[in-house]
Amino acid sequence: MSEFKLTTVEEFEAATERLLETGAKVGADAWQFRVKNQTPHCKFGEQGICCRICAMGPCRITPKAPRGVCGCDAHGIVGRNFLKFTAGGAATHSDHGREICHTLYCAKEGGNYQVKDPEKLLRIAKEWGVETEGKDIYDLAHEMAELGLMEYGKPFGYQRFLDRMPAGQKEKLIENEIAPRAIDREVASSLHMTHMGCSSLPEALVRQSLRSGLSDGWGGSMMGTEFSDVLFGTPKPIETEANLGVMNLLPLPALDGGRLVFLIIEAIRKKPINREIEGRIHFAGLMALMVLMVVVMYNDILKIF
Ligand code: SF4
């Protein structure tokens, strides 16, 4: 196996820069362009000291007005905004995990969704203390899916996957009151705490942000990942001989190699090529590459079935 090499931040940035240049040629929009139109940013928003949680607002903190109408100060407002972001993120990712649990529950032999990695399902079942002996793999899948769904709304206990943590970590989380309980409960508690007239203590708000985030990382997202592997097969690294750097230099429109061809032509003619014509050629090249990708993907999918 060839030596494993991590991509550096500089390499990522250079690749992004090339992607943006190519995108700009075909008129593609990107957040890097949109962000320029949004500057200068609102200073209150940037610092998190504006609040529009209730109809008495919106309020913003200034030296003249150090508290919102409800009496909440800058620390409380920043804490509530931060917790709202975290709860929104936890809900988003965890709900994806919930859909995966539902899909696992619907999986059946010969159906649209099947168990592709039964060994992994057995491993997780043992981890969760579920009896596997003599069970049909689909009965087990349905039982595990139901248990997974219960992780969203169970009235007692912490997230099951916390037992995967290194020794002593789960106990530390419990001791510090940030061990995640049911996922929906953490999201609902967060929305409750951030509402007007509830919590404005920054320590409590930050603690709940941690608990809410952990309910996703060690709950919803982890179930989404693990059960996706059960349904679609666990991905395995495949060694490739293809050198992407060299491929990028192929003289094809939309690739750097294509741009190089235009630069050489310009150098020979000693005058620039019409940018609009060049853009059209790159666009056509990009479309051709997209069609090629779809054909290759279709071919790969056919091979699976
Ligand atoms: S919750 Fe308080 S700070 Fe926020 S908008 Fe309402 S009154 Fe203003």
Boltz pocket constraint, residues with backbone or C-beta under 6 A from the ligand:
constraints:
  - pocket:
      binder: B
      contacts: [[A, 51], [A, 52], [A, 53], [A, 54], [A, 55], [A, 56], [A, 57], [A, 58], [A, 59], [A, 68], [A, 69], [A, 70], [A, 71], [A, 72], [A, 77], [A, 195], [A, 196], [A, 197]]
      max_distance: 6.0
